[in-house]
Amino acid sequence: ASDMLENKLIDKIIKEPLGGAHYNPSEAYNLVSKEIVNEAKKISTKSLKKMISDRRKKFTRIGKFKS
């Protein structure tokens, strides 16, 4: 996951409960739910035009290589 974050393929890494999500699914759910709510609050302040523009920029960067 860290290489995906470094390459900006993902926005954030959500930590799992000790031992992994399958050992404590409700804690994993709470962690993921909290992040979804936080991100939804952040984007709710943006206009639709800005959200589309940001998303387009993000996905345009993916797959470009520097030589």
ChimeraX attribute file (.defattr): number of C-alpha atoms within 10 A of each C-alpha:
attribute: neighborCount
match mode: 1-to-1
recipient: residues
	/A:1	11
	/A:2	11
	/A:3	9
	/A:4	12
	/A:5	12
	/A:6	11
	/A:7	13
	/A:8	14
	/A:9	16
	/A:10	13
	/A:11	11
	/A:12	13
	/A:13	11
	/A:14	12
	/A:15	11
	/A:16	17
	/A:17	16
	/A:18	11
	/A:19	8
	/A:20	12
	/A:21	15
	/A:22	12
	/A:23	12
	/A:24	13
	/A:25	13
	/A:26	12
	/A:27	16
	/A:28	19
	/A:29	14
	/A:30	11
	/A:31	16
	/A:32	15
	/A:33	12
	/A:34	13
	/A:35	15
	/A:36	12
	/A:37	10
	/A:38	11
	/A:39	11
	/A:40	11
	/A:41	11
	/A:42	10
	/A:43	12
	/A:44	10
	/A:45	10
	/A:46	11
	/A:47	10
	/A:48	11
	/A:49	8
	/A:50	12
	/A:51	14
	/A:52	12
	/A:53	11
	/A:54	12
	/A:55	10
	/A:56	11
	/A:57	11
	/A:58	14
	/A:59	12
	/A:60	10
	/A:61	12
	/A:62	11
	/A:63	9
	/A:64	8
	/A:65	6
	/A:66	4
	/A:67	3
